[in-house]
Amino acid sequence: MLDVRRLRLLRELSYRGTIAAVAEALTFTPSAVSQQLAALEREAGVALLERTGRRVTLTP
């Protein structure tokens, strides 16, 4: 089952565009946001983010 708190981070990333912006808005560290999104990908069993260098974008 997918964690709703992690899904919220994914939604915020879609809205705000960067992990840093998500972290600032929700008072997390960027590292914590990144780790939670990685855990969500493992739970889902699919890639949710495309990583290009230091940037991430949502997969279609």
C-alpha positions as CSV (number, residue, x, y, z in Angstrom):
1,M,0.0,0.0,0.0
2,L,1.2,3.5,-0.9
3,D,1.9,5.9,2.0
4,V,-0.4,8.9,1.7
5,R,2.2,11.3,3.2
6,R,4.7,10.3,0.5
7,L,2.0,10.8,-2.2
8,R,1.6,14.3,-0.8
9,L,5.2,15.0,-1.4
10,L,4.9,13.8,-5.0
11,R,1.9,16.1,-5.5
12,E,3.8,19.0,-4.0
13,L,6.7,18.3,-6.3
14,S,4.3,18.4,-9.3
15,Y,3.0,21.7,-8.1
16,R,6.2,23.4,-6.9
17,G,8.7,21.9,-9.4
18,T,11.8,21.3,-7.2
19,I,12.6,19.2,-4.2
20,A,14.0,22.3,-2.5
21,A,10.7,24.1,-2.9
22,V,8.8,21.1,-1.5
23,A,11.1,20.9,1.4
24,E,10.8,24.6,2.2
25,A,7.0,24.6,1.9
26,L,6.5,21.5,4.2
27,T,9.4,22.2,6.6
28,F,11.5,19.2,5.6
29,T,15.1,19.0,4.5
30,P,15.7,18.4,0.8
31,S,17.4,15.2,1.7
32,A,14.3,14.0,3.6
33,V,12.0,14.8,0.7
34,S,14.4,13.0,-1.7
35,Q,14.5,9.9,0.6
36,Q,10.8,9.8,1.0
37,L,10.2,10.0,-2.8
38,A,12.7,7.2,-3.4
39,A,10.8,5.1,-0.8
40,L,7.6,5.9,-2.7
41,E,9.1,4.7,-5.9
42,R,10.1,1.4,-4.2
43,E,6.6,1.0,-2.8
44,A,5.0,1.7,-6.2
45,G,7.5,-0.5,-8.1
46,V,7.8,2.0,-10.9
47,A,10.0,5.0,-11.6
48,L,8.1,8.1,-10.6
49,L,10.9,10.6,-11.2
50,E,13.4,11.1,-14.0
51,R,16.7,12.3,-12.6
52,T,18.9,14.5,-14.8
53,G,22.0,15.6,-12.8
54,R,20.6,17.5,-9.8
55,R,17.1,18.0,-11.3
56,V,14.1,15.7,-11.2
57,T,10.9,15.7,-13.3
58,L,7.9,13.5,-13.0
59,T,7.5,10.6,-15.4
60,P,4.5,10.6,-17.7
